[in-house]
C-alpha cells in the first residue's frame, strides 16, 4: 500500500518510471482478471492497454478512492464490460484465444487440475457479466464488497447480492456437471 | 452438492491458477508502454517532484498542516542519517553506518524544540523489511496546539487516527497527500537514491559536509552539515552525533543562522534501536467508549462536486448545511460537517431554532488552509422573535475532504462541536 502511494505520488509529479513500475507491478494480475472475465486473450490485452493509456492520460488528475490495485482491477472490469460487443464479434470469427486455458505442459505447477480449471472457467463464463464481475473482483482481486461498491458507484448490498447469486448459479452449474 | 464455501474455494483456486499462468507478452509490454508513455508526456502534472530537492527545502516549503509537518520533521530527522552519512568520503566508516541503519526495524525518537525542552514530540516507528514505514505512533505535545491539548496519532498504511483526549474526540482519516509527501521524503533519504540527490546538492553548491572523528574514543563522531541561506530562509546547520560502537545516530542538533550566529533550535534523540515495539502502541485501544468518533474513511463526507466550480460547491455545502439545521436533520448536518455524529450535532445546535437562510456570500480563499470561507446570514427564532444569528464567526469554512476525491464538506461550523 505504502509503495503504491509513493508510486501514485511520483506518477502525478511526472515520473515516467512510476508509470512503468505501475504497469510492471500489475500487468499480469490485470491481464489474468481480464482473461477470467472475458475468456478472450486479445480483448484482455486491449483492455489492459486501454486502462493504462487512460490512466496515463489523467496524469495529475488521477484521484483514487481506494487502493491503486482495486482501482486498476475495477477499471479492467469496466473496460471488459464495454468491450464485450467486440468480444462477441471476435468469438464469432473464431479468434478466441487460449491464454485462459493454462499451459497443459506444466500441470504440476498448477494450483488445480487443468480439467477442474476449465470446468470452473466455463461455469464462470455462463454467469451474467455483473455476477461474474462481482465474484472475480472479490475472489481474484481480493477487493472488499465496499471497495467494489465504491468503485462502481452502486450499493454494497447490490454487490453482495450479485456475488451471492453468482455463487449460487456457479454451484448449480458445477453440480449439474458433476451429475452428468 | 457443493456448499457455497466450496464454490468460493474452487473459484479462488481457479483465480490463483489463472494468475500463475498468465503473463503479458513482450509485444504487449512494448505496445502498452509506448502508447501510455506517449499520452503521459502530454498529461497534466503536479508541482515539480521532490526528487533532487534537499531535506530542508522540503520541510520549509511543505504545505503540510502543522501536525503533519511535525510528524514529517520527526520522521525525516530520524531517517536523515542515510542522507548525511552517504554524502561524504572520509576515513569515517560511512558504509558501516549505512548498513547498520538500513536494517533498523524499530526506532523511538524524541524531538525537542530548544525553547520548550520539557515537552518533546515523541515518535515510535516500525519499518518493514524493505525499510518503509509500517506503523507509526506520534505524540503531539499540547504546546503545538493548546486548543486541542496533547494529541496521539497512530498511522498505519496512510490511515491516520487522531485521539484528542481533552476533547474526548477520535478522528480517523486517510490523507494520501500527506502520506505521499512523507514517503517522497523517505525515498529521497533512502541510500538507494541518495547518491543522485547528493550529487545534485553538491552541484548546486548549497550543502557543506564536515566529519570529525575525535582521537578520544569516548567522544562520538560528529557530522556537520551546513545549508546555505535560500529563498528567504536562513542558513541552517545540523550536527549529527554518531555512536562509535554501533555506528548508529545518537542525536541530531539543528541550528539556524541568526545575527551571524548559529542558534540551536531543535534536537532529535534516538532511542531503542531495534527494540521491538509492542503492537499495542500502534493502535488506539484506550479510547473511551463515549468518545466522539468521526470516521472519514468509513463514511462518505459532504457533497460531490460534480460539475460545480469550487466556489459553487462551497456555497452549496453551506446552503445544505443550514437547510439541514432548519429541518433539524442533524445526521445530514453532521455528514456535511466532516462526519460529526448526529447526537453531537443535536447537542450543539438542537437548542437553536433556525428559520431561514438570508444570504450566502461569495467564498473567499484562505491560501494557508486551502479552505473557502463562505459568508452567511441566517435567521433564528428566539422567544418568538426572529433575529439574525450572531456568532463569533461570520463565515463557514469549506474544503475538499481528505482522502475522498471530489467531495467537499465544512471543516468548521459557527458553534464548532
Interface residues (C-beta under 8 A of the other chain):
Chain A: X1 X2 X3 X5 X6 X8 X9 X10 X12 X13 X14 X15 X16 X19 X20 X23 X27 X28 X29 X31 X32 X35 X36 X45 X48 X49 X52 X53 X55 X56 X57 X58 X59 X60 X61 X63 X64 X65 X99 X100 X102 X103 X109 X110 X111 X112 X116 X117 X120 X121 X124 X135 X136 X139 X140 X167 X168 X170 X171 X174 X175 X178
Chain B: X1 X2 X3 X4 X7 X8 X10 X11 X12 X13 X14 X15 X16 X17 X18 X19 X20 X21 X22 X23 X24 X25 X28 X29 X31 X32 X33 X35 X36 X37 X39 X40 X41 X42 X43 X44 X45 X46 X47 X48 X49 X50 X51 X132 X133 X134 X157 X158 X176 X179 X180 X181 X183 X184 X187 X404 X405 X406
